[in-house]
Amino acid sequence: MGLPRLLFLVESPFSGRDAARFGIDVLSESFDVTVADATAAVSPSFWRTYRGLQSDDPRVATVTSEAELEWVFASRAPSVVISNLGLSNFRRRVYALARKSRAITLRFQLGSIPGDVVITESLRKRVAVRVRQLRSPREFLPALFRSLARRMRRMPVPDLYVAGGKAVSTAWSARRTRTIHAHSMDVDAYRAAAADPRSDEAPIVLYLDQHLGLHSDYEHNGVSRPVDPVRFYPALRDFFAHVTAATGLPVTVALHPRAPRETAHERFGDVAIPDAPTSVLARRTALFLGHGSTALSYAVLSHRPALLIGGDELMSSWFSYHVQSFADALGAPIVSVDAGAGEVAAAIRPVDDERYRRYAHDHLTTVPDDPRSTWRIVADELLAELEQRR
């Protein structure tokens, strides 16, 4: 008898990096895994932009329509369906097919960040409608209840929900959903990086790149560029020089996964931009520099100070919410990208132990003593659930 079949659905082009993040090799030890990349069906414009990132892993199948989704279910007959697809007709079809095949359904939220909200134009419009309704209670309450009822009817409920951190542990409180407590992806990556010899190299200051002002996701998410790259990157290069003068350590850039490496030095200047995972670089980092990156979790995991880089332009944009949220959560200072050397040196301070402890519990893991990786925990729980259903 072969391994039980597992279907893992994604809605962003499945890259080689995702194979590690989503534990495909770990899951493949216990399951016959197929990754169904449904980006083309769920978000055609996103697929057109990023389809070149898709891995050539033979376990990955591209799904472009509901008909192809039905074919995948029919040909694979999965016992387990892992799906984090957003609220859509396609997602509802996934759950309908899973129920038909009596498969276990699982969703996950592996970690979170403070202030994880993007104010898009569509959200502004919905808020404006609700504000107008608030001025007329007779209209507001019925509309609110109708909206909630519609959402509840459309919301497929998973059998299992995997949570990394307290902040997301109650996201699925439906009676039929069982919550599995695990870790954020950064916890797993940081633990695994201990075995990489590059993590023992000389100490550095690490800048966590977010491809500010250039990221193509701004268009997809309906937001404006938070900075003008023509002004921002020369100022950032000067900022790096001030940090090196203050710390005596070289600045190294952890390049954003979607930023082009061939033009990186044009933006960042004469600094190291190694082709090494951020988790490995984090283990040799004495000071983290960033804005609002999820990778600031590595400052907490390594118990090293962080300096958040702001500036008039950035802090007057929608992105300021993220910078301020991280500053509040970590107890880390915000320093302008245009600050002088003295101001940069004065801002560097020890970590706030209590805030770091709370951040780890809320956003990274509620089970820090469990030595298993998240996907080993998931595999063990799924095997136990299948055994119980026999």
N, C-alpha and C positions, 0 to 999 in steps of 0.2 A: 504494500500500500504506500502510495507516494505522500509527499508533504501536503498539508492543507493549503488551498490556494488563497492568496491575499491580493486584493486589488487596491492600489494606492492611487487616488485621484489628486491631481494638482491643477492649479489654474494660472501658473506662471511657468514659462519654459523651463523644463527640468534639466538643469546643468550638472556637470560633474561635481560641482560644489554641493549641490542639493543631495546627491547620493549619500554623502557623509552626514549632512545636516538631518536628513530624514531617515537615517539608520537603515538604508536599504540592504547593506551587507549583513548587518546584525539580524534584521528580520528574515533574510534569506537563509539563515542557519536553521530556522524553524518552519519557514513557509516557502511555497512556490510563489514568488512575488512578480506581479506585473504592475508597472507604473503607467497609468493612463494620463497622458498630458492633454488636458482638455482646454488649454489656453485658446486655441483657435475657435472653439465653439463658444466659450464664455466671453472672451474679449478679443475679437478679431484684430482690432487696431494694435493692441498690445502684442499680439502674436506677430503681426507684420513687422513691428519694431525689433522684437527680441528673439525671433525664431532661430537666429543663428547661434544662440547660446545653448540650444537643446543638445543634450548629451547623445552620443551614438551608442549608449549602453543598450544591448539587445533586449533588456527587460523593459524598455520604454516603448510605449505605443502611442501614436498621435491620434487623438479623437477630435474630429472636426464637426460632428453633428450628433443629434440624438440617435439617429439610425446606427451610426458607428458605435455609439455607447451601448446600444442594445446588442450589437454583434459581439462586443467585448464581453459583456455579461453572459451571453449565450455560449460563447466559445470557451470562456474561462470557468464559468460556474463557481464563483468565489465563495469561500466559507466566511471570509472577513472582508469588509470594505472600509478603508480608511479614507475619509473625505473631509477636506477643509474648504470646500467650495463655498462661496458667498451665497447669500439669499437670492435665488433665481429659479426660474422654471427648470433649468438644467439640473440644479441641485435637487429639486423635488423629484425629478425623474430618476436620479441616482438612488434616492432612498426608496422610491417605489420599486425599482428593479431589485434592490437589496432585500426588501421585504418579500418579494416574490420568490427569490432564491433562498430565503431564510438565512441570510448572511448576518453575522454580527456587524453592526455599524459603530464606528469610532471617530470622534473628532479630538483635536488637541489644541491647546494654547500653551506653548512651551516658553514661558516667560512673558514679561511685559515691560514697558517703560513708563515712567511717570509722565502724565500729560499726553497720552497716546491718542491725540485727536488732530485731525486736519480739517480746517474750515474750508470746505469747497463751496463753489457758487451754488450748487444744488442744495447743500445744507443751509446756506444763508436764506435761500428762497423758502425752504420748509419752515425755518425758524420765523421768518417774516409772516408767513401764513398763520402760524400758531400765535404770534403776538397779536395779530388782528383779531383772532378768535377769542383771545383772552379778554379783549375789551368788550366782548359780547358773550357772557357766560352761557346764555341759552344755546348759542351755537357751539361754543368751545367743548363743553363736556360731552355732548353726543358725538361730536366729531372725534374727540380723543378716544372714546370707547370703541367707536367703529374702526379707527385706525389700529388700536391694540388688538381687537378681535381679528382683523384681517391678517395682522402679522403673526398672531398665534396659530391661525389656521394654516399659514404658509410655512411655518417654521418646523421642518422635520427634526424629530428628536432622536439623538443617537443612543445606542445601548450603553456605550462607554465613553467617558470624557477624560482626557489626560491633561492635568494641570501642572504647570511649572511655576510655583509661587502662589502665595495666599491671595494676591490681588485678582487672580483669574480662577480661583478654586471654586467659586460659587456661580460661575457663568452658566452652568447647566444644572439647575436644581430640580428638574422634572423628576417625578417619582420613579420613572422607569430607567433613568440614567444613573449609572454608577460612576463615581469620580475616582480616578487613579491619580495619586500624587507622585510626581516625578520631578525632573529638573528642567531648567531652561537649556536651550542648545549651547549657550555660552559656558555653562557649567561643564557639560560633557566635553566640549572642545578644550577648555582650559585644563581639565584633568588629563586628557589624552596628550596634550602638548608637553607634559612633564617628561615623556619618553623621547622627545625630539632633542638631539644634541645641540641644535641651534638655540634652544631656550637658555643655555648656560653661557652664552657669549657676553661680551662687555655690556654694562648698563647703558640705557638710552633714555631719551625723552621721546614718547610716541605720539604722533599726531594722527587722529582717527579721521581720515578723509571721508567726506560725504558728497563729494563732487558738487559742491555748492555753486549755484548759478549756472550749472551746465547739465544737470541731470535731466534726462528726457522724461522722467516720471512726472515732472511738474505739469507738462501738457496733459498727460493721461489723468492726473488727479485734479485738474482744473484749478491749479494754483499758479501764482506768479513767481518769478525768480526772486529769492530772498536777497540776493546780492548781485551786483554787476561784476562779472568776473574780471573785466578789464581793470577795475579799481581794486577789487578784493585781493587778488593773488599777489600783486607787488607788495601790498601792505602785509600780507601773511608772511612773505619771505623775510621782511624786516622783523616781524614778530619772532620768527624762528631764531634770528640772530640774537635778539634780546634774551630769549630763553637760554640759549647756549651760553651767553655771557653770564647769566645769573646762576646757572647750575653747573657749568663746566662740562656738560654732557652734550653730545651731538643729538640733533633732532632727526628722527627717522619717521617716514610716512608709511602708514598702513593704507595702501591705496584701496579706494572703493572698488568692489568687484566689477562694476560696470563702467569704471573710468578707464580710458585708453592709456595703456602703459607707455606707448611710443611717444606721447606728448606730455608725459607727467612732469619731466624736468623743466619744461617750458613754464609750467604753472608753479612748481615748488622750488625751483632753483637747485643749487648744488647741495642736496641732502640725499641721504640714503633712502632708496625706495625698493627694498628687497622683495623678491618673489617668495615670500614666506607667509604662512597663515597668521592672521592677527593674534590668534591664541598663543602661538609660539613667541611672537614678538612681545606680547604682554608679559610673559614670564621673566623677561629681562628689563622691564620698564621701571624706571624710578619715578617718572612723572608722566601723567596722561594729559594730552591736549585734545579738546574736542568742542563740539557745539551741542548736538542733541542726538548723538549716535547710540544705537543699542549696544555698541561695543564698549561704551563707558562702564558696562557691567564688569569688564575686566579690571577696572580700577578697584572695584569692590572685592572681586575674587583674589586679587593679588595684594589687597590692603595697601594701596599706594595712592598718593594724592592726585587730584585732578584739577586742571585749570580750564575753565570754560571761556571760549573766545567769542566775544560779542562785537560791538561796534555800532555806530549810529545807524547805519543802513540796515544791518541785520536785525537789530533790536527794535526797529520800527516796522518790520515786516511780520507776516503771519508766523514766521519761524521762531520769533522771540519767545513764544509760548513754550516751545520745547526746551530752549536754552534755560529759561527761568525755572521750568519744572525740574530739570536735572540739578540746577543750582540748589533749589530748595530741598530736593530729596537727598543729595549727597553732602550738603553743607559746603559746597565748593564755590569759590569766588568766580565772578564774571569779570573779565578784563577786556577792554577794547582792543581790537586788532591794531589800532593806531597808537596804543600805549607805548611810552618810552621804556627804556631799560630799567630805570629805577622803579617804575610802577609795576612792571612785570615781576621783578625780584621781590617786592613787598607783598605781592599777592600770593606767593607760594607758601602754603602752610600745611601742617600735619592734617591727617584725616580726622574726621569726626566719627569716632568709634561707634557711637550709638546709631547714628544715621546710616552708616554702612551696614551695621547688623540688621537694622530694620529694612533697608533696601534689599538685602540678600533674602530675607524671609518673605517680603512682599512680592518681589519681582523675579527671583531666581529659583528658589527651592524651599519647600517646607519639610523636606526629608534629607537634610545634608549628610546624615550618617549612613544613608544607603549607598554602598559603593558601586552598585550597578549603574550602567548608563541608562538614560531614559528609554532607549529603544529595546534594551534588554528587559527592563521592567515591563514595557508594553508587550513584548513577545511572551514573557512568562504569564502575564495576566490573560492574554488572548488564548494561550494554550489551556490555561485553567478553565476559562469560560467555555471553550469548545468541549473540554472533557465533561464539564458539568451538564452540558446540553445533550450529551449522548444518551 
